[in-house]
Amino acid sequence: MRNSRNPSLAAALWVGCVVCAAAPMGAVAAPSGTLVKPPEAPIKPVVETLWGRKVTDNYRYMEALDPATIAWMKAQGAYTRSVLDGIKPLAQLKTELAQFSASFGLVKGYVRFGGRAFYQERAPGSDDFDLIASDGSGTRKIVDMAALRAANGGKPFAINYFLASPDGAKVAVGISAGGSEDAALTVYDAARGAKLAGPIDRAEFGATAWSADSRILYFVRLQKLGSGDPPTAKYLNATADAWDLKSAPVPILGAGVGQGPAFKPAEFPAIGLSVGAPNSYTRFPAIVDPVKEIIAIAGCLASASSIPRPGPVIML
């Protein structure tokens, strides 16, 4: 660490190493004195056979998050907090690291379409990444996270993903609230920053492609839960939807859709288009409906005996 250009980071790593070295598994003591270790989690083995092999899960019961499990988790958290709080240099170190990280901005996800650049930017001192568009007429915020938070009583939001259209005129953005990652999909005008369509819920896994003419957006949509469904059921029967930004999205691939290749309930269909690549849509202008083309090609891939059945992703 003698050659480190960042003394604060070096100190953080040094402190972390000291804690790890001085704290054997299951017997941690804080510098301020010996702490009472919370009880070990009970072992309740569940044995099942997976692909011919018996697998034992000693903590399957924790998935139910019963009161005893919640209490155990809170005790572990409180104990860990006590250990960390007992490290005297930690408070100053956290302050120094916060000041250092707030002193510069960050840019990520840079792409360029239709003569326009799109990227996420976190300004110095900010906690949020905004979505930015830049072109010959200037640079503008398409999604201003601070404004979005202020308009919703201080509730935090985050951009999960964005996908610009091939012509650069539009950008699809997935935004989630409160750290949920449960994104809703909205499409914005890249020149003005105005909302064009959406939000569409259950779009956690993102927009996957635009049609070559930038008219249709394809994305993965999770199923809507019924009143008696468990929370995990939302990850079953996902569909690949086509959205013209004018009417409701239309499922075109997936379990239960009734067209295209067969998908199992746990499989996620996704459509990926390589804009400008020599596929049938670009080779045969007579095919004017890219949605029907995707269904036809996907069906041929699934049924052709000389071609292996594709996975959940259909690439054109």
For each residue, the residues with C-beta under 8 A, 3 or more apart:
1: 4 10 13 14
2:
3:
4: 1 7 9 10
5:
6: 9 10 100
7: 4 10 11
8: 11 12 93 96 97 100
9: 4 6 12 13 97
10: 1 4 6 7 13 14
11: 7 8 14 15 89 93
12: 8 9 15 16 93 97
13: 1 9 10 16 17
14: 1 10 11 17 18
15: 11 12 18 19 87 89 90 93
16: 12 13 19 20
17: 13 14 20 21
18: 14 15 21 22
19: 15 16 22 23 83 87
20: 16 17 23
21: 17 18
22: 18 19 29
23: 19 20 27 28 29 83
24: 27 28
25:
26: 37
27: 23 24 37
28: 23 24 35 37 79 83
29: 22 23 33 34 35
30: 33 34 35 82 83 85 86 87
31: 86 87 88
32: 86
33: 29 30 86
34: 29 30
35: 28 29 30 79 82 83 86
36: 79
37: 26 27 28 79
38: 72 75 76 78 79
39: 72 75
40:
41: 59 62 72
42:
43: 58 59
44: 58 59 60 61
45: 56 57 58
46: 56 57 58 60 61
47: 54 55 56 57
48: 54 55 57
49: 52 53 54 55
50: 53 55
51:
52: 49
53: 49 50
54: 47 48 49
55: 47 48 49 50
56: 45 46 47
57: 45 46 47 48 60
58: 43 44 45 46
59: 41 43 44 62
60: 44 46 57 63
61: 44 46 64 66 69
62: 41 59 65 69
63: 60
64: 61 69
65: 62 69 70
66: 61 69 70
67: 70 71
68: 71 72
69: 61 62 64 65 66 72 73
70: 65 66 67 73 74
71: 67 68 74 75
72: 38 39 41 68 69 75 76
73: 69 70 76 77
74: 70 71 77 78
75: 38 39 71 72 78 79
76: 38 72 73 79 80
77: 73 74 80 81
78: 38 74 75 81 82
79: 28 35 36 37 38 75 76 82 83
80: 76 77 83 84
81: 77 78 84 85
82: 30 35 78 79 85 86
83: 19 23 28 30 35 79 80 86 87
84: 80 81 87 90
85: 30 81 82 90
86: 30 31 32 33 35 82 83
87: 15 19 30 31 83 84 90
88: 31 91
89: 11 15 92 93
90: 15 84 85 87 93 94
91: 88 94 95
92: 89 95 96
93: 8 11 12 15 89 90 96 97
94: 90 91 97 98
95: 91 92 98 99
96: 8 92 93 99 100
97: 8 9 12 93 94 100 101
98: 94 95 101 102
99: 95 96 102 103
100: 6 8 96 97 103
101: 97 98 104
102: 98 99 124 125
103: 99 100 124
104: 101 124
105: 121 122 123 124 126
106: 121 122 129
107: 110 119 120 121 122
108: 119 120 129
109: 118 119 120 162
110: 107 117 118 119
111: 117 118 119 164
112: 115 116 117 118 168
113: 116 118 164 165 166 167 168
114: 164 165 166 167 168 169
115: 112 135 136 168
116: 112 113 133 134 135 164 168 190
117: 110 111 112 132 133 134 135
118: 109 110 111 112 113 131 132 133 134 142 162 164 168 171 190
119: 107 108 109 110 111 131 132 134
120: 107 108 109 129 130 131 132 159 162
121: 105 106 107 129 130 132
122: 105 106 107 126 127 128 129 130
123: 105 126 130
124: 102 103 104 105
125: 102
126: 105 122 123 130 146
127: 122
128: 122 145 146 149 157 158
129: 106 108 120 121 122 145 158 159
130: 120 121 122 123 126 141 142 143 144 145 146
131: 118 119 120 141 142 143 159 162 171 173
132: 117 118 119 120 121 139 140 141 142
133: 116 117 118 139 140 142 171 190 191 193
134: 116 117 118 119 138 139 140
135: 115 116 117 138 168 191
136: 115
137: 191
138: 134 135
139: 132 133 134
140: 132 133 134 193
141: 130 131 132 144 193
142: 118 130 131 132 133 171 173 188 190 193
143: 130 131 148 159 173 175 188
144: 130 141 147 148
145: 128 129 130 148 149 157 158 159
146: 126 128 130 149 150
147: 144 150 151
148: 143 144 145 151 152 157 175
149: 128 145 146 152 154 155 156 157
150: 146 147 154
151: 147 148
152: 148 149 155 157 177
153:
154: 149 150
155: 149 152 177 178
156: 149 177 178 179
157: 128 145 148 149 152 175 176 177 178
158: 128 129 145 175 176 179
159: 120 129 131 143 145 162 173 174 175
160: 174 175 176 181 183 204 206
161: 173 174 183 206 207
162: 109 118 120 131 159 171 172 173 174
163: 171 172 206 207 208 209 210 217
164: 111 113 114 116 118 168 170 171 172 190
165: 113 114 168 169 170 171 172 190 210 214 217
166: 113 114 210 212 213 214 275
167: 113 114 170 213 214
168: 112 113 114 115 116 118 135 164 165 190
169: 114 165 189 190 191 214
170: 164 165 167 187 188 189 190 196 214 245
171: 118 131 133 142 162 163 164 165 187 188 190
172: 162 163 164 165 185 186 187 207 210 217 219
173: 131 142 143 159 161 162 185 186 187 188
174: 159 160 161 162 183 184 185 203 204 206 207
175: 143 148 157 158 159 160 183 184 186 199
176: 157 158 160 179 180 181 182 183 184 204
177: 152 155 156 157 180 182
178: 155 156 157
179: 156 158 176
180: 176 177
181: 160 176 204
182: 176 177 202 204
183: 160 161 174 175 176 203 204 206
184: 174 175 176 198 199 200 201 203
185: 172 173 174 198 199 200 203 207 219
186: 172 173 175 195 197 198 199 200
187: 170 171 172 173 195 196 197 198 217 245
188: 142 143 170 171 173 193 194 195 196
189: 169 170 192 193 194 195 196
190: 116 118 133 142 164 165 168 169 170 171 193
191: 133 135 137 169
192: 189
193: 133 140 141 142 188 189 190
194: 188 189
195: 186 187 188 189 198
196: 170 187 188 189 245
197: 186 187 243 245 246
198: 184 185 186 187 195
199: 175 184 185 186
200: 184 185 186 203 219 221 243 249
201: 184
202: 182 221 222 223 224 234
203: 174 183 184 185 200 206 207 219 220 221 222
204: 160 174 176 181 182 183 222
205: 219 220 222 238 268 270
206: 160 161 163 174 183 203 219 220
207: 161 163 172 174 185 203 210 217 218 219
208: 163 218 219 220 240 270 271 272
209: 163 217 218 271 272 273
210: 163 165 166 172 207 214 216 217 218 273 275
211: 214 215 216 217 218 273 290
212: 166 273 275 276 281 282 290
213: 166 167 216 290
214: 165 166 167 169 170 210 211
215: 211 244 245
216: 210 211 213 242 243 244 290 291
217: 163 165 172 187 207 209 210 211 242 243 245
218: 207 208 209 210 211 240 241 242 243 271 273
219: 172 185 200 203 205 206 207 208 240 241 243 249
220: 203 205 206 208 238 239 240 241 268 269 270
221: 200 202 203 238 239 240 241 249 251
222: 202 203 204 205 234 235 238
223: 202 233 234 236 237 238 239
224: 202 234
225: 229 231 233 234
226: 229
227:
228:
229: 225 226 233 234
230: 233
231: 225 234
232: 235
233: 223 225 229 230 236
234: 202 222 223 224 225 229 231
235: 222 232 238 266
236: 223 233 255 265 266
237: 223 254 255 256 265
238: 205 220 221 222 223 235 254 255 267 268 269
239: 220 221 223 251 252 253 254 255 257 269
240: 208 218 219 220 221 251 252 253 254 269 270 271 314
241: 218 219 220 221 249 250 251 252
242: 216 217 218 249 250 252 291 294
243: 197 200 216 217 218 219 248 249 250
244: 215 216 247
245: 170 187 196 197 215 217
246: 197
247: 244 250
248: 243
249: 200 219 221 241 242 243
250: 241 242 243 247 291
251: 221 239 240 241 254 257
252: 239 240 241 242 257 259 260 271 291 294 295
253: 239 240 257 259 260 261 263 269 271 294 295 298 314
254: 237 238 239 240 251 257 263 269
255: 236 237 238 239 262 263 264 265 267
256: 237
257: 239 251 252 253 254 260
258:
259: 252 253 295 299
260: 252 253 257 269 294 295 298 299 302
261: 253 298 299 301 302 303 309 310
262: 255 302
263: 253 254 255 267 269 312
264: 255 267
265: 236 237 255
266: 235 236
267: 238 255 263 264 311 312
268: 205 220 238 312
269: 220 238 239 240 253 254 260 263 312 313 314
270: 205 208 220 240 312 313 314
271: 208 209 218 240 252 253 294 313 314 316
272: 208 209 313 314 315 316
273: 209 210 211 212 218 277 279 315 316
274: 277 279 315 316
275: 166 210 212
276: 212 282
277: 273 274 282 316
278: 282 283
279: 273 274 282 283 297 316
280: 283 284 287 293 297
281: 212 284 287 290 293 316
282: 212 276 277 278 279
283: 278 279 280
284: 280 281 287
285: 288
286:
287: 280 281 284 290 292 293
288: 285
289: 292 293
290: 211 212 213 216 281 287 293 294
291: 216 242 250 252 294 295
292: 287 289 295 296
293: 280 281 287 289 290 296 297 316
294: 242 252 253 260 271 290 291 297 298 314 316
295: 252 253 259 260 291 292 298 299
296: 292 293 299 300
297: 279 280 293 294 300 301 314 316
298: 253 260 261 294 295 301 302 310 314
299: 259 260 261 295 296 302 303
300: 296 297 303 304
301: 261 297 298 304 307 309 310 314
302: 260 261 262 298 299 309 310
303: 261 299 300
304: 300 301 307
305:
306:
307: 301 304
308:
309: 261 301 302
310: 261 298 301 302 313 314
311: 267
312: 263 267 268 269 270
313: 269 270 271 272 310
314: 240 253 269 270 271 272 294 297 298 301 310
315: 272 273 274
316: 271 272 273 274 277 279 281 293 294 297
